[in-house]
Every structure is written in C-alpha cells, then in structure tokens.
Amino acid sequence: MFKVNEGTPDRAVRVLLGIALIALAITKDMTWAWIGIVPLLTGATGICPLYSVLGINTCGVKKG
C-alpha cells in the first residue's frame, strides 16, 4: 500500500521523539504527550502517510 519514504536519520529522530513524548506522558501525567505514539509508529515502520501525500521522500533510494 505505502512505500518506505523515511531515511534512517529521519526514522531515528522520530523514534527518539516518540519515546520521549510517551515517557513524558507517563511520568508527568500530560495527556497530550500520548501523541508521541504517532512519530514512534511512523519511525518504526519507515512510512509517513503525510510524506506520501506531500510527495516527500527522505529515504535516499532512487525510484526505479
């Protein structure tokens, strides 16, 4: 359905940001910080639906 459109640095930043936000939600009881699930999942899968819509690709792999 979707193709990988995130490069390694992009994915790493997303995963770290997601983990940090989720940790903040757990430790400080900040409900809004659960939004960290989104960057965590997109970083883990390498697929960002918004990037697909906007035509952005940070993967670095040339299209065939």
N, CA, C and O atoms as a Tripos MOL2 file, in Angstrom:
@<TRIPOS>MOLECULE
protein
  256   255    64     0     0
PROTEIN
NO_CHARGES

@<TRIPOS>ATOM
      1 N           0.8290   -1.1780    0.0000 N.3       1 MET1
      2 CA          0.0000    0.0000    0.0000 C.3       1 MET1
      3 C           0.8820    1.2540    0.0000 C.2       1 MET1
      4 O           0.8740    2.0140   -0.9680 O.2       1 MET1
      5 N           1.6330    1.4710    1.0650 N.am      2 PHE2
      6 CA          2.5520    2.6030    1.1200 C.3       2 PHE2
      7 C           3.9700    2.0890    0.9770 C.2       2 PHE2
      8 O           4.2760    0.9650    1.3770 O.2       2 PHE2
      9 N           4.8320    2.9100    0.4080 N.am      3 LYS3
     10 CA          6.2490    2.5570    0.3040 C.3       3 LYS3
     11 C           7.0310    3.3150    1.3660 C.2       3 LYS3
     12 O           6.6220    4.3870    1.8110 O.2       3 LYS3
     13 N           8.1550    2.7450    1.7620 N.am      4 VAL4
     14 CA          9.0200    3.3920    2.7540 C.3       4 VAL4
     15 C           9.4660    4.7350    2.1870 C.2       4 VAL4
     16 O           9.9940    4.8010    1.0770 O.2       4 VAL4
     17 N           9.2520    5.8030    2.9510 N.am      5 ASN5
     18 CA          9.6160    7.1320    2.4770 C.3       5 ASN5
     19 C          10.3960    7.9370    3.5190 C.2       5 ASN5
     20 O          10.4840    9.1610    3.4320 O.2       5 ASN5
     21 N          10.9560    7.2400    4.4960 N.am      6 GLU6
     22 CA         11.7610    7.8900    5.5220 C.3       6 GLU6
     23 C          13.1570    7.2810    5.5370 C.2       6 GLU6
     24 O          13.3220    6.0620    5.5130 O.2       6 GLU6
     25 N          14.1530    8.1530    5.5780 N.am      7 GLY7
     26 CA         15.5270    7.7000    5.6830 C.3       7 GLY7
     27 C          15.8910    7.3620    7.1200 C.2       7 GLY7
     28 O          15.1220    7.6330    8.0420 O.2       7 GLY7
     29 N          17.0530    6.7760    7.3070 N.am      8 THR8
     30 CA         17.4950    6.3420    8.6290 C.3       8 THR8
     31 C          17.5720    7.4700    9.6530 C.2       8 THR8
     32 O          17.0860    7.2930   10.7700 O.2       8 THR8
     33 N          18.1610    8.6260    9.3220 N.am      9 PRO9
     34 CA         18.1970    9.7030   10.3290 C.3       9 PRO9
     35 C          16.7930   10.1880   10.7000 C.2       9 PRO9
     36 O          16.5130   10.4460   11.8710 O.2       9 PRO9
     37 N          15.9270   10.3090    9.7180 N.am     10 ASP10
     38 CA         14.5480   10.7350    9.9490 C.3      10 ASP10
     39 C          13.8390    9.7470   10.8730 C.2      10 ASP10
     40 O          13.1500   10.1490   11.8100 O.2      10 ASP10
     41 N          14.0090    8.4770   10.6050 N.am     11 ARG11
     42 CA         13.3720    7.4390   11.4190 C.3      11 ARG11
     43 C          13.8930    7.4580   12.8510 C.2      11 ARG11
     44 O          13.1170    7.3210   13.7970 O.2      11 ARG11
     45 N          15.2070    7.6270   13.0150 N.am     12 ALA12
     46 CA         15.8040    7.6480   14.3560 C.3      12 ALA12
     47 C          15.2710    8.8130   15.1770 C.2      12 ALA12
     48 O          14.9440    8.6530   16.3530 O.2      12 ALA12
     49 N          15.1850    9.9770   14.5580 N.am     13 VAL13
     50 CA         14.6660   11.1520   15.2640 C.3      13 VAL13
     51 C          13.2140   10.9320   15.6640 C.2      13 VAL13
     52 O          12.8190   11.2830   16.7750 O.2      13 VAL13
     53 N          12.4260   10.3610   14.7790 N.am     14 ARG14
     54 CA         11.0160   10.1010   15.0820 C.3      14 ARG14
     55 C          10.8580    9.1190   16.2440 C.2      14 ARG14
     56 O          10.0370    9.3320   17.1360 O.2      14 ARG14
     57 N          11.6410    8.0520   16.2290 N.am     15 VAL15
     58 CA         11.5500    7.0610   17.3030 C.3      15 VAL15
     59 C          11.9590    7.6830   18.6380 C.2      15 VAL15
     60 O          11.2780    7.4900   19.6450 O.2      15 VAL15
     61 N          13.0510    8.4180   18.6510 N.am     16 LEU16
     62 CA         13.5040    9.0620   19.8930 C.3      16 LEU16
     63 C          12.4940   10.0910   20.3930 C.2      16 LEU16
     64 O          12.2250   10.1630   21.5920 O.2      16 LEU16
     65 N          11.9400   10.8770   19.4920 N.am     17 LEU17
     66 CA         10.9290   11.8630   19.8670 C.3      17 LEU17
     67 C           9.6810   11.1710   20.4180 C.2      17 LEU17
     68 O           9.1090   11.6060   21.4170 O.2      17 LEU17
     69 N           9.2720   10.0980   19.7600 N.am     18 GLY18
     70 CA          8.1060    9.3500   20.2220 C.3      18 GLY18
     71 C           8.3040    8.7770   21.6110 C.2      18 GLY18
     72 O           7.4180    8.8700   22.4600 O.2      18 GLY18
     73 N           9.4660    8.1840   21.8460 N.am     19 ILE19
     74 CA          9.7660    7.6120   23.1590 C.3      19 ILE19
     75 C           9.7960    8.7030   24.2250 C.2      19 ILE19
     76 O           9.2790    8.5170   25.3260 O.2      19 ILE19
     77 N          10.4050    9.8420   23.8910 N.am     20 ALA20
     78 CA         10.4830   10.9490   24.8500 C.3      20 ALA20
     79 C           9.0870   11.4700   25.2050 C.2      20 ALA20
     80 O           8.7970   11.7200   26.3750 O.2      20 ALA20
     81 N           8.2360   11.6300   24.2120 N.am     21 LEU21
     82 CA          6.8860   12.1270   24.4800 C.3      21 LEU21
     83 C           6.0650   11.1300   25.3000 C.2      21 LEU21
     84 O           5.3270   11.5220   26.2030 O.2      21 LEU21
     85 N           6.1970    9.8530   24.9850 N.am     22 ILE22
     86 CA          5.4560    8.8350   25.7390 C.3      22 ILE22
     87 C           5.9660    8.7890   27.1840 C.2      22 ILE22
     88 O           5.1740    8.6520   28.1170 O.2      22 ILE22
     89 N           7.2720    8.9000   27.3650 N.am     23 ALA23
     90 CA          7.8260    8.9340   28.7230 C.3      23 ALA23
     91 C           7.3080   10.1500   29.4860 C.2      23 ALA23
     92 O           7.0100   10.0630   30.6770 O.2      23 ALA23
     93 N           7.2040   11.2640   28.8060 N.am     24 LEU24
     94 CA          6.6680   12.4760   29.4170 C.3      24 LEU24
     95 C           5.2030   12.2700   29.8100 C.2      24 LEU24
     96 O           4.7740   12.7090   30.8770 O.2      24 LEU24
     97 N           4.4520   11.6120   28.9550 N.am     25 ALA25
     98 CA          3.0410   11.3440   29.2500 C.3      25 ALA25
     99 C           2.8960   10.4560   30.4800 C.2      25 ALA25
    100 O           1.9900   10.6500   31.2900 O.2      25 ALA25
    101 N           3.7840    9.4920   30.6150 N.am     26 ILE26
    102 CA          3.7000    8.5590   31.7440 C.3      26 ILE26
    103 C           4.1720    9.2110   33.0450 C.2      26 ILE26
    104 O           3.5230    9.0830   34.0830 O.2      26 ILE26
    105 N           5.3030    9.9070   32.9800 N.am     27 THR27
    106 CA          5.8860   10.4400   34.2100 C.3      27 THR27
    107 C           5.2420   11.7320   34.6970 C.2      27 THR27
    108 O           5.1190   11.9340   35.9050 O.2      27 THR27
    109 N           4.8390   12.5880   33.8080 N.am     28 LYS28
    110 CA          4.2910   13.8910   34.1950 C.3      28 LYS28
    111 C           2.7730   13.9510   34.0650 C.2      28 LYS28
    112 O           2.1710   14.9930   34.3260 O.2      28 LYS28
    113 N           2.1520   12.8500   33.6680 N.am     29 ASP29
    114 CA          0.6990   12.7810   33.5040 C.3      29 ASP29
    115 C           0.1860   13.8810   32.5740 C.2      29 ASP29
    116 O          -0.8030   14.5530   32.8670 O.2      29 ASP29
    117 N           0.8780   14.0450   31.4510 N.am     30 MET30
    118 CA          0.4660   15.0100   30.4370 C.3      30 MET30
    119 C          -0.2220   14.2440   29.3130 C.2      30 MET30
    120 O           0.4400   13.6240   28.4810 O.2      30 MET30
    121 N          -1.5210   14.2880   29.2910 N.am     31 THR31
    122 CA         -2.3140   13.5050   28.3480 C.3      31 THR31
    123 C          -1.9510   13.8030   26.8980 C.2      31 THR31
    124 O          -1.9040   12.8910   26.0730 O.2      31 THR31
    125 N          -1.6980   15.0590   26.5820 N.am     32 TRP32
    126 CA         -1.3950   15.4440   25.2070 C.3      32 TRP32
    127 C          -0.1270   14.7770   24.6850 C.2      32 TRP32
    128 O           0.0250   14.6180   23.4740 O.2      32 TRP32
    129 N           0.7720   14.3900   25.5580 N.am     33 ALA33
    130 CA          2.0480   13.8180   25.1390 C.3      33 ALA33
    131 C           1.8910   12.4110   24.5480 C.2      33 ALA33
    132 O           2.8380   11.8850   23.9630 O.2      33 ALA33
    133 N           0.7190   11.8000   24.6900 N.am     34 TRP34
    134 CA          0.4890   10.4950   24.0770 C.3      34 TRP34
    135 C           0.5230   10.5810   22.5580 C.2      34 TRP34
    136 O           0.5330    9.5530   21.8810 O.2      34 TRP34
    137 N           0.5410   11.7900   22.0180 N.am     35 ILE35
    138 CA          0.6910   11.9750   20.5770 C.3      35 ILE35
    139 C           2.0320   11.3890   20.1130 C.2      35 ILE35
    140 O           2.2450   11.1910   18.9160 O.2      35 ILE35
    141 N           2.9250   11.1150   21.0570 N.am     36 GLY36
    142 CA          4.2160   10.5030   20.7470 C.3      36 GLY36
    143 C           4.0990    9.1380   20.0990 C.2      36 GLY36
    144 O           5.0630    8.6340   19.5230 O.2      36 GLY36
    145 N           2.9210    8.5360   20.1890 N.am     37 ILE37
    146 CA          2.6930    7.2490   19.5250 C.3      37 ILE37
    147 C           2.8270    7.3980   18.0110 C.2      37 ILE37
    148 O           3.3040    6.4880   17.3330 O.2      37 ILE37
    149 N           2.4080    8.5420   17.4870 N.am     38 VAL38
    150 CA          2.4490    8.7610   16.0320 C.3      38 VAL38
    151 C           3.8850    8.7600   15.4990 C.2      38 VAL38
    152 O           4.1810    7.9750   14.5980 O.2      38 VAL38
    153 N           4.7890    9.5990   16.0100 N.am     39 PRO39
    154 CA          6.1490    9.5360   15.4720 C.3      39 PRO39
    155 C           6.8400    8.2070   15.7710 C.2      39 PRO39
    156 O           7.6770    7.7610   14.9860 O.2      39 PRO39
    157 N           6.5050    7.5730   16.8840 N.am     40 LEU40
    158 CA          7.0960    6.2700   17.1920 C.3      40 LEU40
    159 C           6.6950    5.2420   16.1380 C.2      40 LEU40
    160 O           7.5450    4.5020   15.6430 O.2      40 LEU40
    161 N           5.4290    5.1900   15.7950 N.am     41 LEU41
    162 CA          4.9640    4.2240   14.7950 C.3      41 LEU41
    163 C           5.4810    4.5430   13.3940 C.2      41 LEU41
    164 O           5.8890    3.6400   12.6630 O.2      41 LEU41
    165 N           5.4640    5.8180   13.0180 N.am     42 THR42
    166 CA          5.9540    6.1560   11.6810 C.3      42 THR42
    167 C           7.4530    5.9100   11.5750 C.2      42 THR42
    168 O           7.9390    5.4850   10.5270 O.2      42 THR42
    169 N           8.1850    6.1720   12.6460 N.am     43 GLY43
    170 CA          9.6200    5.9020   12.6370 C.3      43 GLY43
    171 C           9.9270    4.4150   12.6140 C.2      43 GLY43
    172 O          10.8760    3.9860   11.9590 O.2      43 GLY43
    173 N           9.1400    3.6360   13.3170 N.am     44 ALA44
    174 CA          9.3540    2.1860   13.3590 C.3      44 ALA44
    175 C           9.0410    1.5280   12.0190 C.2      44 ALA44
    176 O           9.7170    0.5820   11.6170 O.2      44 ALA44
    177 N           8.0260    2.0240   11.3330 N.am     45 THR45
    178 CA          7.6400    1.4230   10.0510 C.3      45 THR45
    179 C           8.3740    2.0330    8.8680 C.2      45 THR45
    180 O           8.5300    1.3850    7.8330 O.2      45 THR45
    181 N           8.8310    3.2910    9.0160 N.am     46 GLY46
    182 CA          9.5000    3.9610    7.9010 C.3      46 GLY46
    183 C           8.5240    4.5580    6.9060 C.2      46 GLY46
    184 O           8.9180    4.9950    5.8250 O.2      46 GLY46
    185 N           7.2650    4.5780    7.2670 N.am     47 ILE47
    186 CA          6.2240    5.0730    6.3700 C.3      47 ILE47
    187 C           5.4970    6.2370    7.0280 C.2      47 ILE47
    188 O           4.9490    6.1010    8.1220 O.2      47 ILE47
    189 N           5.4950    7.3760    6.3560 N.am     48 CYS48
    190 CA          4.7720    8.5450    6.8390 C.3      48 CYS48
    191 C           3.6940    8.8870    5.8130 C.2      48 CYS48
    192 O           4.0170    9.3340    4.7120 O.2      48 CYS48
    193 N           2.4240    8.6840    6.1520 N.am     49 PRO49
    194 CA          1.3530    8.9910    5.2060 C.3      49 PRO49
    195 C           1.3540   10.4580    4.7510 C.2      49 PRO49
    196 O           1.0440   10.7470    3.5950 O.2      49 PRO49
    197 N           1.6980   11.3750    5.6480 N.am     50 LEU50
    198 CA          1.7410   12.7830    5.2650 C.3      50 LEU50
    199 C           2.8310   13.0260    4.2230 C.2      50 LEU50
    200 O           2.6250   13.7940    3.2840 O.2      50 LEU50
    201 N           3.9840   12.3840    4.3770 N.am     51 TYR51
    202 CA          5.0370   12.4950    3.3680 C.3      51 TYR51
    203 C           4.5280   11.9940    2.0200 C.2      51 TYR51
    204 O           4.8290   12.5940    0.9880 O.2      51 TYR51
    205 N           3.7620   10.9060    2.0140 N.am     52 SER52
    206 CA          3.2220   10.3690    0.7700 C.3      52 SER52
    207 C           2.3100   11.3750    0.0870 C.2      52 SER52
    208 O           2.3860   11.5730   -1.1260 O.2      52 SER52
    209 N           1.4530   12.0050    0.8700 N.am     53 VAL53
    210 CA          0.5250   12.9950    0.3150 C.3      53 VAL53
    211 C           1.2780   14.1990   -0.2530 C.2      53 VAL53
    212 O           0.9170   14.7240   -1.3060 O.2      53 VAL53
    213 N           2.3250   14.6290    0.4490 N.am     54 LEU54
    214 CA          3.0880   15.8070    0.0350 C.3      54 LEU54
    215 C           4.1920   15.4960   -0.9770 C.2      54 LEU54
    216 O           4.8250   16.4120   -1.5020 O.2      54 LEU54
    217 N           4.4260   14.2180   -1.2510 N.am     55 GLY55
    218 CA          5.4530   13.8240   -2.2150 C.3      55 GLY55
    219 C           6.8730   13.9410   -1.6810 C.2      55 GLY55
    220 O           7.8170   14.1200   -2.4510 O.2      55 GLY55
    221 N           7.0240   13.8390   -0.3710 N.am     56 ILE56
    222 CA          8.3450   13.9480    0.2650 C.3      56 ILE56
    223 C           8.9220   12.5480    0.4550 C.2      56 ILE56
    224 O           8.2040   11.6130    0.8090 O.2      56 ILE56
    225 N          10.2260   12.4130    0.2170 N.am     57 ASN57
    226 CA         10.9050   11.1350    0.4140 C.3      57 ASN57
    227 C          12.3110   11.4100    0.9370 C.2      57 ASN57
    228 O          13.1460   11.9610    0.2200 O.2      57 ASN57
    229 N          12.5720   11.0300    2.1730 N.am     58 THR58
    230 CA         13.9050   11.2110    2.7580 C.3      58 THR58
    231 C          14.6820    9.9000    2.7810 C.2      58 THR58
    232 O          15.7480    9.8110    3.3910 O.2      58 THR58
    233 N          14.1480    8.8960    2.1210 N.am     59 CYS59
    234 CA         14.7370    7.5570    2.1320 C.3      59 CYS59
    235 C          16.0910    7.5070    1.4360 C.2      59 CYS59
    236 O          16.9870    6.7920    1.8840 O.2      59 CYS59
    237 N          16.2510    8.2370    0.3730 N.am     60 GLY60
    238 CA         17.5060    8.2360   -0.3390 C.3      60 GLY60
    239 C          17.6170    7.1600   -1.3960 C.2      60 GLY60
    240 O          18.6050    7.1210   -2.1290 O.2      60 GLY60
    241 N          16.6250    6.2820   -1.4950 N.am     61 VAL61
    242 CA         16.6270    5.2420   -2.5130 C.3      61 VAL61
    243 C          16.0250    5.8200   -3.7830 C.2      61 VAL61
    244 O          14.9450    6.4090   -3.7550 O.2      61 VAL61
    245 N          16.7240    5.6500   -4.8880 N.am     62 LYS62
    246 CA         16.2310    6.1750   -6.1630 C.3      62 LYS62
    247 C          15.0200    5.3920   -6.6310 C.2      62 LYS62
    248 O          14.9620    4.1710   -6.4820 O.2      62 LYS62
    249 N          14.0590    6.0940   -7.1940 N.am     63 LYS63
    250 CA         12.8800    5.4300   -7.7310 C.3      63 LYS63
    251 C          13.2460    4.7590   -9.0490 C.2      63 LYS63
    252 O          13.9750    5.3150   -9.8710 O.2      63 LYS63
    253 N          12.7170    3.5420   -9.2280 N.am     64 GLY64
    254 CA         13.0230    2.7340  -10.4060 C.3      64 GLY64
    255 C          12.5270    3.3660  -11.6210 C.2      64 GLY64
    256 O          12.6960    2.8230  -12.7130 O.2      64 GLY64
@<TRIPOS>BOND
     1     1     2 1
     2     2     3 1
     3     3     4 2
     4     3     5 am
     5     5     6 1
     6     6     7 1
     7     7     8 2
     8     7     9 am
     9     9    10 1
    10    10    11 1
    11    11    12 2
    12    11    13 am
    13    13    14 1
    14    14    15 1
    15    15    16 2
    16    15    17 am
    17    17    18 1
    18    18    19 1
    19    19    20 2
    20    19    21 am
    21    21    22 1
    22    22    23 1
    23    23    24 2
    24    23    25 am
    25    25    26 1
    26    26    27 1
    27    27    28 2
    28    27    29 am
    29    29    30 1
    30    30    31 1
    31    31    32 2
    32    31    33 am
    33    33    34 1
    34    34    35 1
    35    35    36 2
    36    35    37 am
    37    37    38 1
    38    38    39 1
    39    39    40 2
    40    39    41 am
    41    41    42 1
    42    42    43 1
    43    43    44 2
    44    43    45 am
    45    45    46 1
    46    46    47 1
    47    47    48 2
    48    47    49 am
    49    49    50 1
    50    50    51 1
    51    51    52 2
    52    51    53 am
    53    53    54 1
    54    54    55 1
    55    55    56 2
    56    55    57 am
    57    57    58 1
    58    58    59 1
    59    59    60 2
    60    59    61 am
    61    61    62 1
    62    62    63 1
    63    63    64 2
    64    63    65 am
    65    65    66 1
    66    66    67 1
    67    67    68 2
    68    67    69 am
    69    69    70 1
    70    70    71 1
    71    71    72 2
    72    71    73 am
    73    73    74 1
    74    74    75 1
    75    75    76 2
    76    75    77 am
    77    77    78 1
    78    78    79 1
    79    79    80 2
    80    79    81 am
    81    81    82 1
    82    82    83 1
    83    83    84 2
    84    83    85 am
    85    85    86 1
    86    86    87 1
    87    87    88 2
    88    87    89 am
    89    89    90 1
    90    90    91 1
    91    91    92 2
    92    91    93 am
    93    93    94 1
    94    94    95 1
    95    95    96 2
    96    95    97 am
    97    97    98 1
    98    98    99 1
    99    99   100 2
   100    99   101 am
   101   101   102 1
   102   102   103 1
   103   103   104 2
   104   103   105 am
   105   105   106 1
   106   106   107 1
   107   107   108 2
   108   107   109 am
   109   109   110 1
   110   110   111 1
   111   111   112 2
   112   111   113 am
   113   113   114 1
   114   114   115 1
   115   115   116 2
   116   115   117 am
   117   117   118 1
   118   118   119 1
   119   119   120 2
   120   119   121 am
   121   121   122 1
   122   122   123 1
   123   123   124 2
   124   123   125 am
   125   125   126 1
   126   126   127 1
   127   127   128 2
   128   127   129 am
   129   129   130 1
   130   130   131 1
   131   131   132 2
   132   131   133 am
   133   133   134 1
   134   134   135 1
   135   135   136 2
   136   135   137 am
   137   137   138 1
   138   138   139 1
   139   139   140 2
   140   139   141 am
   141   141   142 1
   142   142   143 1
   143   143   144 2
   144   143   145 am
   145   145   146 1
   146   146   147 1
   147   147   148 2
   148   147   149 am
   149   149   150 1
   150   150   151 1
   151   151   152 2
   152   151   153 am
   153   153   154 1
   154   154   155 1
   155   155   156 2
   156   155   157 am
   157   157   158 1
   158   158   159 1
   159   159   160 2
   160   159   161 am
   161   161   162 1
   162   162   163 1
   163   163   164 2
   164   163   165 am
   165   165   166 1
   166   166   167 1
   167   167   168 2
   168   167   169 am
   169   169   170 1
   170   170   171 1
   171   171   172 2
   172   171   173 am
   173   173   174 1
   174   174   175 1
   175   175   176 2
   176   175   177 am
   177   177   178 1
   178   178   179 1
   179   179   180 2
   180   179   181 am
   181   181   182 1
   182   182   183 1
   183   183   184 2
   184   183   185 am
   185   185   186 1
   186   186   187 1
   187   187   188 2
   188   187   189 am
   189   189   190 1
   190   190   191 1
   191   191   192 2
   192   191   193 am
   193   193   194 1
   194   194   195 1
   195   195   196 2
   196   195   197 am
   197   197   198 1
   198   198   199 1
   199   199   200 2
   200   199   201 am
   201   201   202 1
   202   202   203 1
   203   203   204 2
   204   203   205 am
   205   205   206 1
   206   206   207 1
   207   207   208 2
   208   207   209 am
   209   209   210 1
   210   210   211 1
   211   211   212 2
   212   211   213 am
   213   213   214 1
   214   214   215 1
   215   215   216 2
   216   215   217 am
   217   217   218 1
   218   218   219 1
   219   219   220 2
   220   219   221 am
   221   221   222 1
   222   222   223 1
   223   223   224 2
   224   223   225 am
   225   225   226 1
   226   226   227 1
   227   227   228 2
   228   227   229 am
   229   229   230 1
   230   230   231 1
   231   231   232 2
   232   231   233 am
   233   233   234 1
   234   234   235 1
   235   235   236 2
   236   235   237 am
   237   237   238 1
   238   238   239 1
   239   239   240 2
   240   239   241 am
   241   241   242 1
   242   242   243 1
   243   243   244 2
   244   243   245 am
   245   245   246 1
   246   246   247 1
   247   247   248 2
   248   247   249 am
   249   249   250 1
   250   250   251 1
   251   251   252 2
   252   251   253 am
   253   253   254 1
   254   254   255 1
   255   255   256 2
@<TRIPOS>SUBSTRUCTURE
     1 MET1         2 RESIDUE 1 A MET
     2 PHE2         6 RESIDUE 1 A PHE
     3 LYS3        10 RESIDUE 1 A LYS
     4 VAL4        14 RESIDUE 1 A VAL
     5 ASN5        18 RESIDUE 1 A ASN
     6 GLU6        22 RESIDUE 1 A GLU
     7 GLY7        26 RESIDUE 1 A GLY
     8 THR8        30 RESIDUE 1 A THR
     9 PRO9        34 RESIDUE 1 A PRO
    10 ASP10       38 RESIDUE 1 A ASP
    11 ARG11       42 RESIDUE 1 A ARG
    12 ALA12       46 RESIDUE 1 A ALA
    13 VAL13       50 RESIDUE 1 A VAL
    14 ARG14       54 RESIDUE 1 A ARG
    15 VAL15       58 RESIDUE 1 A VAL
    16 LEU16       62 RESIDUE 1 A LEU
    17 LEU17       66 RESIDUE 1 A LEU
    18 GLY18       70 RESIDUE 1 A GLY
    19 ILE19       74 RESIDUE 1 A ILE
    20 ALA20       78 RESIDUE 1 A ALA
    21 LEU21       82 RESIDUE 1 A LEU
    22 ILE22       86 RESIDUE 1 A ILE
    23 ALA23       90 RESIDUE 1 A ALA
    24 LEU24       94 RESIDUE 1 A LEU
    25 ALA25       98 RESIDUE 1 A ALA
    26 ILE26      102 RESIDUE 1 A ILE
    27 THR27      106 RESIDUE 1 A THR
    28 LYS28      110 RESIDUE 1 A LYS
    29 ASP29      114 RESIDUE 1 A ASP
    30 MET30      118 RESIDUE 1 A MET
    31 THR31      122 RESIDUE 1 A THR
    32 TRP32      126 RESIDUE 1 A TRP
    33 ALA33      130 RESIDUE 1 A ALA
    34 TRP34      134 RESIDUE 1 A TRP
    35 ILE35      138 RESIDUE 1 A ILE
    36 GLY36      142 RESIDUE 1 A GLY
    37 ILE37      146 RESIDUE 1 A ILE
    38 VAL38      150 RESIDUE 1 A VAL
    39 PRO39      154 RESIDUE 1 A PRO
    40 LEU40      158 RESIDUE 1 A LEU
    41 LEU41      162 RESIDUE 1 A LEU
    42 THR42      166 RESIDUE 1 A THR
    43 GLY43      170 RESIDUE 1 A GLY
    44 ALA44      174 RESIDUE 1 A ALA
    45 THR45      178 RESIDUE 1 A THR
    46 GLY46      182 RESIDUE 1 A GLY
    47 ILE47      186 RESIDUE 1 A ILE
    48 CYS48      190 RESIDUE 1 A CYS
    49 PRO49      194 RESIDUE 1 A PRO
    50 LEU50      198 RESIDUE 1 A LEU
    51 TYR51      202 RESIDUE 1 A TYR
    52 SER52      206 RESIDUE 1 A SER
    53 VAL53      210 RESIDUE 1 A VAL
    54 LEU54      214 RESIDUE 1 A LEU
    55 GLY55      218 RESIDUE 1 A GLY
    56 ILE56      222 RESIDUE 1 A ILE
    57 ASN57      226 RESIDUE 1 A ASN
    58 THR58      230 RESIDUE 1 A THR
    59 CYS59      234 RESIDUE 1 A CYS
    60 GLY60      238 RESIDUE 1 A GLY
    61 VAL61      242 RESIDUE 1 A VAL
    62 LYS62      246 RESIDUE 1 A LYS
    63 LYS63      250 RESIDUE 1 A LYS
    64 GLY64      254 RESIDUE 1 A GLY
